[in-house]
Amino acid sequence: MPAPAARPDCFGLPVTTASPEAVEAVDRFAAEVLGHGKEAAAVLAGVEADPGCALAQAYAGALYLFLQTAEGRTRAAPFVAAAGTLAPKATERERLVVSAVDAWWRGEPALALAFHAEVARRWPRDLLNAKLAQIHQLNRGDRAGMCDLALHVLAANRGDGRAWGLAAFGLDQAGRARAAEAHGRRAVELRPDDGWAHHAVAHVLAQAGRVEEGLDWMHAHAGHWDRCSSFLYTHNWWHTALFHLDRGEPLRALSLFDVRVWGVRKTYVQDQINAVALLSRLELRGVGVGTERWADVARHVRPRVRDQANGFIDLHFAYALARAGDADGLAELLESQARHAAATRDPCWREVVPAATRGLAAHAAGDHAAAVRLLDRVAPRLRDLGGSTVQHQWFDRLRADSLARLRSTAAPVSEVA
């Protein structure tokens, strides 16, 4: 193969490879990740075409890190290692991306985000980098940073609807609802199939209580979601189910759980947390969801209790296990969390995750005094665990439910806690 040379990618930025096929695969990966498509594995063809392409190797590692499981981390390892070996011969931008993926693989998301932020500052045309940055910012609860980075990138990509969609979500998470809606609608004008922009506008409409508009918006665009990966497919239907729930149509929401939210890819953690949160919200509205639904979700999260990929995910796992009555699974999760907390430098794992996990499990098990006590202890820091504003409403509603149940028994929290 000829010596590596700089070939431009879809953003007009150089990729160190002599293989047009490798660049094509990298471009396909970028398009699939930005569009939440099903074919992100196309990047593996780039590694095959040119194993000496550091950027293709790094993105292949990211492909498996997206799984957010211990297995995914193991599968990512050889690609991350190869990217690191090749990085010295790559461009500075590629080296920073390789460093970001390596930090992600090593469990240092703050460092990964710092590398992505530097790329965004210097090469704002790289929308894939901005998307990876936004994922880390969402997982860290960095809502202001998410907004600032997305708006910086948008200034260099105003003709690309995907940049408007990234900005729409960042604006929404930063509390700038009017601007978020305008940016999201502009994104859809430029790219009607942008499921992430559909999602961003749904956030605005949900938080404003504009239920009828939300249902019209989601159902009008739902035909585009079939091309999406299970994450965005199930998550956008999750939002649609919440609109039906807010409209007073719990059976429609439960039907969407069965057909569109659960059962699409039961082994994927993001689909699992959608399932947990929707079942719980249905129950909070007094809907009987049946024991088998909880048992099925718990069966699928049980193999992941030792992963500790993300504290926000662990909270959902704990709730499912407790709600299904899997005491052994919950005990295993808590034990594994304790070991992880002792080994990590992340204060959230030591100071927030243990109490929050026990608090959610307490609510699921009907121990409402413990739920209030434990959730109150960590409430101001729950955002640091990641997740969106709409997802975080679940924690508030669980606490409020426990508090209401305690008050209904005329037992003051100070006495029962």
Phi, psi and chi 1 to 4 in degrees:
 res  aa     phi    psi   chi1   chi2   chi3   chi4
   1 MET       -  141.4  177.4  174.2  -68.9      -
   2 PRO   -60.2  161.3  -19.9   30.6      -      -
   3 ALA   -61.3  146.1      -      -      -      -
   4 PRO   -55.7  140.6  -25.3   35.2      -      -
   5 ALA  -137.7  161.1      -      -      -      -
   6 ALA   -80.3  118.2      -      -      -      -
   7 ARG  -117.9  134.9  -71.0  179.4  173.5  -90.0
   8 PRO   -73.9  142.5   26.1  -33.3      -      -
   9 ASP   -93.2 -169.8   62.8   11.1      -      -
  10 CYS   -67.2  -14.4   57.7      -      -      -
  11 PHE   -96.9    3.7  -53.3  117.9      -      -
  12 GLY    78.3   18.5      -      -      -      -
  13 LEU  -108.7  145.3  -60.2  168.3      -      -
  14 PRO   -72.9  141.2   24.3  -32.6      -      -
  15 VAL  -119.8  129.5  178.1      -      -      -
  16 THR   -79.1   93.9  -54.2      -      -      -
  17 THR  -166.7  152.5 -179.1      -      -      -
  18 ALA   -97.7    2.0      -      -      -      -
  19 SER  -102.4  115.1  168.4      -      -      -
  20 PRO   -61.5  -32.2  -14.8   24.6      -      -
  21 GLU   -65.5  -36.1  -66.3   79.5   11.4      -
  22 ALA   -65.5  -42.7      -      -      -      -
  23 VAL   -65.7  -40.6  175.8      -      -      -
  24 GLU   -60.5  -39.9 -179.1 -178.9  -12.2      -
  25 ALA   -68.2  -40.5      -      -      -      -
  26 VAL   -61.9  -41.4  165.7      -      -      -
  27 ASP   -65.1  -39.4  -73.7  -13.0      -      -
  28 ARG   -65.9  -39.9  179.9   72.7 -179.1  -80.6
  29 PHE   -60.2  -45.1  178.8   72.6      -      -
  30 ALA   -59.7  -45.4      -      -      -      -
  31 ALA   -63.7  -40.9      -      -      -      -
  32 GLU   -69.7  -40.8  -68.6  -63.1  -57.6      -
  33 VAL   -68.0  -45.5  172.1      -      -      -
  34 LEU   -65.2  -33.3  -74.9  163.5      -      -
  35 GLY   -95.6    4.5      -      -      -      -
  36 HIS    52.2   44.0  -71.0  -87.0      -      -
  37 GLY   -83.8  179.5      -      -      -      -
  38 LYS   -94.0   -4.8  -60.7  175.8 -179.2  177.8
  39 GLU  -113.6   31.9  -54.2  -62.0  -28.3      -
  40 ALA   -63.1  -23.1      -      -      -      -
  41 ALA   -64.2   -6.7      -      -      -      -
  42 ALA   -57.6  -22.5      -      -      -      -
  43 VAL   -63.1  -25.7   71.5      -      -      -
  44 LEU   -63.5  -28.5  -61.5  175.8      -      -
  45 ALA   -66.8  -29.0      -      -      -      -
  46 GLY   -68.4  -39.2      -      -      -      -
  47 VAL   -64.7  -40.5  173.5      -      -      -
  48 GLU   -66.1  -39.9 -176.0  176.3  -10.7      -
  49 ALA   -68.1  -38.1      -      -      -      -
  50 ASP  -146.9   91.2  180.0    9.3      -      -
  51 PRO   -61.0  -14.6  -19.6   32.1      -      -
  52 GLY   -89.7    7.2      -      -      -      -
  53 CYS   -88.8  108.5  178.3      -      -      -
  54 ALA   -61.8  -39.6      -      -      -      -
  55 LEU   -67.4  -42.1 -163.5   61.1      -      -
  56 ALA   -62.1  -41.2      -      -      -      -
  57 GLN   -62.8  -43.3  -66.7  -81.9    7.3      -
  58 ALA   -63.6  -43.8      -      -      -      -
  59 TYR   -68.7  -31.2  -72.6  152.6      -      -
  60 ALA   -64.0  -38.5      -      -      -      -
  61 GLY   -62.0  -43.9      -      -      -      -
  62 ALA   -61.0  -36.6      -      -      -      -
  63 LEU   -52.0  -42.8  172.7   71.6      -      -
  64 TYR   -83.3  -28.1  -68.7  112.0      -      -
  65 LEU   -67.7  -25.8  -67.6  174.7      -      -
  66 PHE   -58.5  -24.0  -74.7  142.9      -      -
  67 LEU   -65.9  -25.4  -64.2  175.3      -      -
  68 GLN    56.8   45.9  -64.5 -178.4  -75.3      -
  69 THR  -137.7  162.3   63.4      -      -      -
  70 ALA   -62.5  -38.0      -      -      -      -
  71 GLU   -62.0  -41.7  177.8 -171.2   -0.6      -
  72 GLY   -62.3  -40.3      -      -      -      -
  73 ARG   -62.9  -40.3 -174.7  173.1  179.6  -86.4
  74 THR   -64.5  -42.6  -62.3      -      -      -
  75 ARG   -69.5  -27.5  -63.7  178.1   71.9 -179.5
  76 ALA   -74.9  -25.8      -      -      -      -
  77 ALA   -52.6  -49.8      -      -      -      -
  78 PRO   -65.2  -32.2   19.1  -30.6      -      -
  79 PHE   -71.7  -41.9  -61.3  104.2      -      -
  80 VAL   -63.3  -42.1  175.2      -      -      -
  81 ALA   -63.8  -43.5      -      -      -      -
  82 ALA   -63.7  -41.3      -      -      -      -
  83 ALA   -60.6  -41.4      -      -      -      -
  84 GLY   -63.4  -39.3      -      -      -      -
  85 THR   -66.0  -36.0  -60.3      -      -      -
  86 LEU   -85.2  -18.2  -64.3  164.4      -      -
  87 ALA   -56.0  -37.9      -      -      -      -
  88 PRO   -57.4  -24.2  -28.2   37.0      -      -
  89 LYS   -95.1    1.5  -64.5 -178.4  179.2  179.5
  90 ALA   -94.3  176.1      -      -      -      -
  91 THR   -73.1  167.8   66.3      -      -      -
  92 GLU   -64.3  -40.4 -173.6  174.4    3.5      -
  93 ARG   -60.4  -46.2  176.7 -177.3   71.8   97.6
  94 GLU   -62.1  -38.7  -68.3  173.4  -63.4      -
  95 ARG   -63.3  -38.8  -68.7 -163.2  -61.4  -87.4
  96 LEU   -66.7  -40.0  -74.1  167.3      -      -
  97 VAL   -64.3  -43.7  171.8      -      -      -
  98 VAL   -58.8  -43.4  168.4      -      -      -
  99 SER   -63.5  -37.4  -65.4      -      -      -
 100 ALA   -65.0  -45.7      -      -      -      -
 101 VAL   -66.9  -37.6  174.9      -      -      -
 102 ASP   -62.6  -42.9  177.8   71.2      -      -
 103 ALA   -64.7  -39.2      -      -      -      -
 104 TRP   -59.8  -47.5 -175.3    8.8      -      -
 105 TRP   -61.6  -36.6  178.8   80.8      -      -
 106 ARG   -80.3    1.0  -74.3 -173.5  -76.7  106.8
 107 GLY    80.9   31.6      -      -      -      -
 108 GLU  -123.2   72.1  -61.5 -175.9   38.6      -
 109 PRO   -64.3  -29.7   22.4  -33.5      -      -
 110 ALA   -64.3  -40.5      -      -      -      -
 111 LEU   -68.6  -41.8 -178.6   58.4      -      -
 112 ALA   -57.2  -44.2      -      -      -      -
 113 LEU   -63.3  -38.2  177.5   56.0      -      -
 114 ALA   -61.5  -40.4      -      -      -      -
 115 PHE   -66.1  -44.7  -73.2  124.0      -      -
 116 HIS   -63.4  -38.7  -75.5  -55.8      -      -
 117 ALA   -63.3  -36.9      -      -      -      -
 118 GLU   -66.3  -41.4  179.1   65.4    9.2      -
 119 VAL   -62.3  -43.6  173.9      -      -      -
 120 ALA   -62.2  -37.8      -      -      -      -
 121 ARG   -65.3  -42.0 -176.2 -177.6   69.7   82.7
 122 ARG   -94.7  -28.6  -62.8  171.3   61.6 -176.0
 123 TRP  -131.7   67.9  -65.5  -80.9      -      -
 124 PRO   -65.7  -12.5   24.7  -35.2      -      -
 125 ARG   -69.6  -18.2  -69.2  -78.2  -60.4  166.6
 126 ASP   -77.9   89.3 -172.1  -15.5      -      -
 127 LEU   -71.2  -30.5  -78.4 -178.0      -      -
 128 LEU   -63.4  -42.5  175.6   57.3      -      -
 129 ASN   -59.3  -41.4  172.8   75.2      -      -
 130 ALA   -63.9  -36.6      -      -      -      -
 131 LYS   -65.2  -43.8 -179.1   66.7  172.4 -179.6
 132 LEU   -63.5  -39.1  -64.9  174.6      -      -
 133 ALA   -61.3  -43.2      -      -      -      -
 134 GLN   -64.6  -35.6 -172.7  166.4   95.6      -
 135 ILE   -60.9  -45.9  -69.8  169.4      -      -
 136 HIS   -66.8  -39.4  -73.1  -59.1      -      -
 137 GLN   -64.4  -40.5  -72.0  167.5  -36.9      -
 138 LEU   -63.0  -41.5  178.0   61.0      -      -
 139 ASN   -71.2  -14.9  -72.5  -20.7      -      -
 140 ARG  -108.4   -0.9  -67.1  179.8   55.8   75.7
 141 GLY    71.6   22.5      -      -      -      -
 142 ASP   -87.7   74.5 -177.8   10.4      -      -
 143 ARG   -73.9  -40.2  -64.3  172.6 -174.9  170.3
 144 ALA   -66.3  -43.4      -      -      -      -
 145 GLY   -63.0  -37.0      -      -      -      -
 146 MET   -60.7  -43.6 -174.7 -171.2  -53.9      -
 147 CYS   -65.2  -48.1 -179.5      -      -      -
 148 ASP   -61.9  -45.4  -68.3  -16.1      -      -
 149 LEU   -65.6  -42.9 -172.9  146.6      -      -
 150 ALA   -65.4  -38.7      -      -      -      -
 151 LEU   -68.9  -36.2  -70.0  176.5      -      -
 152 HIS   -61.8  -43.7  170.2   71.9      -      -
 153 VAL   -69.2  -38.0  167.2      -      -      -
 154 LEU   -58.9  -37.4  174.5   60.7      -      -
 155 ALA   -58.5  -26.2      -      -      -      -
 156 ALA   -98.2   -0.8      -      -      -      -
 157 ASN  -141.0   42.0  -62.0  -82.0      -      -
 158 ARG   -68.3  -15.9  -63.9 -173.4   69.1   81.9
 159 GLY   -91.0    0.6      -      -      -      -
 160 ASP  -109.7  114.8 -167.1  -37.6      -      -
 161 GLY   -57.9  -29.1      -      -      -      -
 162 ARG   -64.4  -35.1  -61.3  170.1  -59.3 -176.5
 163 ALA   -66.9  -36.9      -      -      -      -
 164 TRP   -66.3  -36.3  -73.0   86.7      -      -
 165 GLY   -66.9  -41.4      -      -      -      -
 166 LEU   -61.2  -42.7  -70.8  173.0      -      -
 167 ALA   -66.9  -38.2      -      -      -      -
 168 ALA   -59.1  -45.1      -      -      -      -
 169 PHE   -68.5  -40.9 -172.4   67.0      -      -
 170 GLY   -61.1  -42.9      -      -      -      -
 171 LEU   -63.6  -42.5  -74.4  160.2      -      -
 172 ASP   -59.7  -46.8  167.9   73.1      -      -
 173 GLN   -66.8  -25.2  -66.5  -58.0  -70.3      -
 174 ALA   -86.7    2.3      -      -      -      -
 175 GLY    85.8   13.6      -      -      -      -
 176 ARG  -100.9   72.6  -62.8  171.6   59.8 -179.0
 177 ALA   -63.4  -44.9      -      -      -      -
 178 ARG   -62.5  -45.4 -177.6  176.9  -62.1  179.4
 179 ALA   -66.3  -37.5      -      -      -      -
 180 ALA   -61.3  -44.8      -      -      -      -
 181 GLU   -63.8  -43.4 -178.0  175.3   -4.0      -
 182 ALA   -62.9  -42.6      -      -      -      -
 183 HIS   -67.0  -39.0  -78.1   65.4      -      -
 184 GLY   -66.2  -42.1      -      -      -      -
 185 ARG   -66.9  -36.0  -68.5 -176.1 -177.6  -83.4
 186 ARG   -65.8  -38.6  177.4   57.7  176.9  156.3
 187 ALA   -58.4  -42.5      -      -      -      -
 188 VAL   -72.8  -31.2  175.7      -      -      -
 189 GLU   -61.4  -41.9  -72.0  175.0    4.3      -
 190 LEU   -77.5  -32.9  -68.3  169.1      -      -
 191 ARG  -144.8   89.5 -170.3  177.4  -73.2  -96.4
 192 PRO   -59.6  -22.9  -25.4   35.4      -      -
 193 ASP   -92.4   13.5   67.2  -12.3      -      -
 194 ASP   -76.5   94.2 -171.8  -12.9      -      -
 195 GLY   -62.4  -29.8      -      -      -      -
 196 TRP   -68.5  -36.1 -167.6 -116.4      -      -
 197 ALA   -70.8  -38.8      -      -      -      -
 198 HIS   -55.7  -43.1  -55.2  154.9      -      -
 199 HIS   -64.1  -43.0  164.9 -103.6      -      -
 200 ALA   -62.8  -43.7      -      -      -      -
 201 VAL   -66.4  -37.0  174.1      -      -      -
 202 ALA   -58.8  -39.1      -      -      -      -
 203 HIS   -57.8  -48.2  -94.9 -107.3      -      -
 204 VAL   -61.2  -48.1  174.5      -      -      -
 205 LEU   -65.9  -37.7  -60.7  177.3      -      -
 206 ALA   -65.1  -45.7      -      -      -      -
 207 GLN   -72.6  -20.8  -67.0  179.4   96.6      -
 208 ALA   -89.5   -2.2      -      -      -      -
 209 GLY    71.9   22.2      -      -      -      -
 210 ARG   -90.7   70.4  -65.3  156.7   61.6 -175.1
 211 VAL   -66.6  -46.8  174.7      -      -      -
 212 GLU   -62.2  -42.7  -65.2  -62.4  -30.7      -
 213 GLU   -63.8  -38.4  -70.8  179.4   74.3      -
 214 GLY   -63.0  -44.3      -      -      -      -
 215 LEU   -64.8  -42.8  -79.6  169.7      -      -
 216 ASP   -61.1  -43.5  -71.3  -14.4      -      -
 217 TRP   -63.3  -48.4  172.8  -99.0      -      -
 218 MET   -68.6  -44.6  -63.1  -56.6  -90.7      -
 219 HIS   -68.4  -29.6  -77.4  -67.1      -      -
 220 ALA   -67.5  -27.1      -      -      -      -
 221 HIS  -110.0   -1.9  -64.9   98.1      -      -
 222 ALA   -61.5  -25.7      -      -      -      -
 223 GLY   -61.7  -21.1      -      -      -      -
 224 HIS   -81.0  -15.9  -65.7  -64.8      -      -
 225 TRP   -79.1  -15.3  -55.9  -21.2      -      -
 226 ASP   -61.8  -25.0  -73.0  -18.3      -      -
 227 ARG   -83.2   -7.4   67.5  165.9 -170.3   81.0
 228 CYS   -83.3  157.4  -67.6      -      -      -
 229 SER   -62.3  164.0   66.3      -      -      -
 230 SER   -60.9  -30.4   71.4      -      -      -
 231 PHE   -57.2  -58.5  159.2   64.9      -      -
 232 LEU   -75.2  -32.6 -163.8   59.3      -      -
 233 TYR   -57.6  -53.4  177.2   87.4      -      -
 234 THR   -71.3  -33.8   60.6      -      -      -
 235 HIS   -71.4  -38.9 -167.5   62.8      -      -
 236 ASN   -68.5  -35.0  -84.7  -10.6      -      -
 237 TRP   -70.5  -30.4  -80.1  113.5      -      -
 238 TRP   -59.3  -48.0 -179.7   84.7      -      -
 239 HIS   -61.2  -40.2  -84.6  -76.9      -      -
 240 THR   -62.7  -40.8  -52.8      -      -      -
 241 ALA   -62.0  -38.8      -      -      -      -
 242 LEU   -64.8  -37.2  -65.0 -172.6      -      -
 243 PHE   -62.4  -42.8  -79.1  124.7      -      -
 244 HIS   -64.0  -37.2  -79.6  -67.3      -      -
 245 LEU   -64.1  -43.6 -164.1   54.3      -      -
 246 ASP   -68.2  -22.5  -73.1  -18.2      -      -
 247 ARG   -82.9   -2.9 -166.0 -170.0 -160.8 -176.8
 248 GLY    83.4   30.4      -      -      -      -
 249 GLU  -122.1   65.9  -61.8  174.0  -26.4      -
 250 PRO   -63.8  -32.4   22.3  -33.8      -      -
 251 LEU   -68.9  -33.0  -65.1 -177.3      -      -
 252 ARG   -64.4  -41.6  -72.0  -73.3  -58.2  -85.8
 253 ALA   -64.2  -42.2      -      -      -      -
 254 LEU   -65.9  -36.8 -174.2   58.2      -      -
 255 SER   -64.0  -39.8  176.4      -      -      -
 256 LEU   -66.0  -35.5  -74.4  177.2      -      -
 257 PHE   -56.2  -49.0  171.7   89.6      -      -
 258 ASP   -68.2  -35.3  -70.6  -27.8      -      -
 259 VAL  -101.4  -36.0  178.4      -      -      -
 260 ARG  -115.9  -22.2  -54.3  -72.8 -170.3 -176.6
 261 VAL  -102.4  -47.5  176.0      -      -      -
 262 TRP  -107.8  147.6 -171.6 -125.5      -      -
 263 GLY    95.2   -4.3      -      -      -      -
 264 VAL   -80.2  -49.8  178.3      -      -      -
 265 ARG  -151.6   77.9 -170.7 -179.8  172.1 -165.8
 266 LYS   -63.6  -19.0  -68.2 -175.7  178.4 -177.2
 267 THR   -85.6   -6.1   57.6      -      -      -
 268 TYR   -91.6  130.7 -173.1   40.4      -      -
 269 VAL   -63.0  -35.8  -63.5      -      -      -
 270 GLN   -67.1  -36.7  -68.3  -64.8  -26.2      -
 271 ASP   -66.2  -34.8  -66.9   25.5      -      -
 272 GLN   -65.8  -43.4  -68.5  165.8   -4.4      -
 273 ILE   -71.9  -31.2   67.9  172.5      -      -
 274 ASN   -59.0  -44.8  -75.6  -26.1      -      -
 275 ALA   -63.2  -46.1      -      -      -      -
 276 VAL   -60.6  -49.8  173.1      -      -      -
 277 ALA   -66.0  -35.9      -      -      -      -
 278 LEU   -72.2  -44.1 -178.2   51.4      -      -
 279 LEU   -58.4  -43.5  -79.4 -175.7      -      -
 280 SER   -64.8  -43.2  174.6      -      -      -
 281 ARG   -64.5  -36.0  -71.5  179.4 -168.0 -127.1
 282 LEU   -61.2  -44.2  -77.4  159.7      -      -
 283 GLU   -66.1  -35.5  -70.2 -169.7  -32.6      -
 284 LEU   -63.6  -23.7  -72.2  171.4      -      -
 285 ARG   -91.4    7.4  -61.8  -67.6 -176.9   93.0
 286 GLY    86.0   15.9      -      -      -      -
 287 VAL   -90.5  127.6 -179.8      -      -      -
 288 GLY   -79.7  114.3      -      -      -      -
 289 VAL   -97.4   -8.9  -57.6      -      -      -
 290 GLY    85.7  150.8      -      -      -      -
 291 THR   -73.9  -28.8   58.0      -      -      -
 292 GLU   -68.5  -34.0  179.4   50.1   37.0      -
 293 ARG   -62.5  -44.6  -72.8 -172.2  177.4   90.5
 294 TRP   -65.2  -40.5  -81.6  117.7      -      -
 295 ALA   -62.8  -38.5      -      -      -      -
 296 ASP   -67.2  -44.6 -170.7   32.7      -      -
 297 VAL   -62.5  -44.7  174.6      -      -      -
 298 ALA   -61.0  -39.0      -      -      -      -
 299 ARG   -59.2  -34.4  -80.0 -165.9  -64.2  -90.1
 300 HIS   -85.9  -24.0  -75.5   85.6      -      -
 301 VAL   -86.5  -21.9  -52.6      -      -      -
 302 ARG   -53.9  -41.0  179.1   69.4 -176.1  -90.2
 303 PRO   -66.7   -9.4  -22.3   34.2      -      -
 304 ARG  -104.1    4.4  -56.7  -93.5   72.5   89.8
 305 VAL   -68.7  -16.5  -62.8      -      -      -
 306 ARG  -101.6    7.4  -66.6 -176.4  178.0  -86.5
 307 ASP   -77.8  -45.3  -74.8    0.3      -      -
 308 GLN    49.3   45.9  -82.1   65.3   67.7      -
 309 ALA   -74.0  -26.5      -      -      -      -
 310 ASN  -166.4  130.5  178.0  -71.0      -      -
 311 GLY   -63.6  -36.8      -      -      -      -
 312 PHE   -61.5  -41.4 -176.7   73.7      -      -
 313 ILE   -64.8  -43.2  -68.3  170.8      -      -
 314 ASP   -58.4  -35.8  -93.6   24.7      -      -
 315 LEU   -61.3  -41.6  -61.2 -171.1      -      -
 316 HIS   -67.5  -39.4  -70.9   74.7      -      -
 317 PHE   -59.9  -44.8  -72.3  175.7      -      -
 318 ALA   -60.9  -42.4      -      -      -      -
 319 TYR   -62.9  -44.7 -162.9   89.6      -      -
 320 ALA   -62.4  -44.2      -      -      -      -
 321 LEU   -64.9  -42.9  -67.6  167.1      -      -
 322 ALA   -67.8  -40.3      -      -      -      -
 323 ARG   -66.7  -30.4 -165.8   67.4 -167.8   81.7
 324 ALA   -85.4   -4.1      -      -      -      -
 325 GLY    76.5   22.3      -      -      -      -
 326 ASP   -88.9   80.1 -173.8   -8.8      -      -
 327 ALA   -64.1  -37.0      -      -      -      -
 328 ASP   -66.5  -42.0  -69.7  -18.1      -      -
 329 GLY   -64.1  -41.6      -      -      -      -
 330 LEU   -64.7  -42.6  179.6   60.0      -      -
 331 ALA   -62.0  -39.4      -      -      -      -
 332 GLU   -65.8  -39.9 -173.7  177.9   -8.5      -
 333 LEU   -61.8  -48.0  173.2   66.3      -      -
 334 LEU   -63.8  -40.0  -69.1  167.5      -      -
 335 GLU   -63.6  -43.8  177.5 -171.7  -10.6      -
 336 SER   -67.5  -38.5 -173.5      -      -      -
 337 GLN   -59.1  -42.0  -79.4 -175.3   -7.6      -
 338 ALA   -62.5  -41.4      -      -      -      -
 339 ARG   -65.4  -41.0  -73.8 -163.3  -59.4  -89.8
 340 HIS   -65.3  -41.7 -177.3   74.1      -      -
 341 ALA   -61.6  -36.9      -      -      -      -
 342 ALA   -70.3  -23.5      -      -      -      -
 343 ALA   -98.9  -12.9      -      -      -      -
 344 THR  -101.5  159.2 -175.3      -      -      -
 345 ARG   -95.1   -1.9  -68.6  178.9  -69.0  178.8
 346 ASP   -78.2  115.6 -173.7  -17.3      -      -
 347 PRO   -64.9  -24.7   22.2  -32.9      -      -
 348 CYS   -62.1  -38.0  -80.2      -      -      -
 349 TRP   -68.0  -29.0  -82.8  103.9      -      -
 350 ARG   -87.7  -34.8  -62.6 -167.6  -59.1  -89.5
 351 GLU  -109.4  -22.6  -58.6  162.6   11.3      -
 352 VAL  -114.3  -50.0 -177.2      -      -      -
 353 VAL   -58.8  -45.1  174.4      -      -      -
 354 PRO   -59.7  -48.0  -25.6   36.4      -      -
 355 ALA   -67.6  -40.8      -      -      -      -
 356 ALA   -64.8  -40.5      -      -      -      -
 357 THR   -61.6  -47.3  -59.5      -      -      -
 358 ARG   -67.1  -34.2  -67.3  178.3 -176.4  -83.8
 359 GLY   -65.3  -44.1      -      -      -      -
 360 LEU   -67.8  -41.0  -96.4   67.0      -      -
 361 ALA   -62.7  -36.4      -      -      -      -
 362 ALA   -63.6  -43.8      -      -      -      -
 363 HIS   -61.1  -45.7  179.9  -81.0      -      -
 364 ALA   -60.3  -32.5      -      -      -      -
 365 ALA   -89.4   -2.8      -      -      -      -
 366 GLY    87.7   10.4      -      -      -      -
 367 ASP   -92.4   81.4 -174.1   -9.8      -      -
 368 HIS   -74.6  -28.3  -62.7  -69.9      -      -
 369 ALA   -63.5  -47.1      -      -      -      -
 370 ALA   -65.2  -37.3      -      -      -      -
 371 ALA   -60.5  -47.0      -      -      -      -
 372 VAL   -64.2  -46.4  171.2      -      -      -
 373 ARG   -59.9  -46.8 -177.6 -178.7   72.9 -113.0
 374 LEU   -73.6  -40.4  -69.6  162.7      -      -
 375 LEU   -69.8  -36.5  -68.8  176.4      -      -
 376 ASP   -60.7  -35.2  -83.4   -6.0      -      -
 377 ARG   -63.2  -34.0 -176.7 -173.6  -57.1  172.6
 378 VAL  -116.5    0.7  -64.6      -      -      -
 379 ALA   -49.4  -45.7      -      -      -      -
 380 PRO   -64.7  -16.8  -20.3   33.5      -      -
 381 ARG  -111.2    3.1  -62.0 -175.8   62.4 -172.2
 382 LEU   -61.8  -31.3  -77.3  173.6      -      -
 383 ARG   -61.3  -28.5 -167.8  176.2   84.5  171.1
 384 ASP   -65.2  -16.5  -63.5  -20.3      -      -
 385 LEU   -81.1   -6.8  -59.6 -179.5      -      -
 386 GLY    94.9 -177.6      -      -      -      -
 387 GLY    95.5  157.9      -      -      -      -
 388 SER   -86.2  172.6   72.1      -      -      -
 389 THR   -62.4  -41.0   49.7      -      -      -
 390 VAL   -66.9  -41.4  171.8      -      -      -
 391 GLN   -62.0  -36.7  -72.6  173.9  -46.5      -
 392 HIS   -72.3  -18.6  -89.2 -103.1      -      -
 393 GLN   -59.5  -27.0  -69.2  171.6   -5.3      -
 394 TRP   -59.1  -43.2 -178.9   48.7      -      -
 395 PHE   -61.4  -43.2  -57.7  136.9      -      -
 396 ASP   -63.1  -39.0  -63.4  -26.8      -      -
 397 ARG   -72.0  -34.7  -68.5  174.3 -176.4  178.3
 398 LEU   -64.7  -44.7  -68.6  175.7      -      -
 399 ARG   -62.6  -44.8  179.9 -164.3  174.5  -80.9
 400 ALA   -62.1  -37.8      -      -      -      -
 401 ASP   -64.5  -44.8  179.7   67.4      -      -
 402 SER   -63.3  -41.6  -76.1      -      -      -
 403 LEU   -63.7  -42.2 -168.3   59.3      -      -
 404 ALA   -63.9  -39.2      -      -      -      -
 405 ARG   -67.3  -36.3  -70.1  172.4 -176.0  -88.1
 406 LEU   -66.2  -42.6  -69.9  173.1      -      -
 407 ARG   -66.0  -34.0  -73.0  172.2  173.6  164.3
 408 SER   -68.1  -20.7   71.6      -      -      -
 409 THR   -95.9    4.7   61.5      -      -      -
 410 ALA    60.6   30.3      -      -      -      -
 411 ALA  -109.6  108.4      -      -      -      -
 412 PRO   -57.9  143.0  -20.6   31.9      -      -
 413 VAL   -58.9  -35.7  175.9      -      -      -
 414 SER   -62.7  -28.2   58.8      -      -      -
 415 GLU   -85.3  -40.6  -66.7  179.3   13.3      -
 416 VAL   -82.8  -20.8  -62.6      -      -      -
 417 ALA   -84.1      -      -      -      -      -
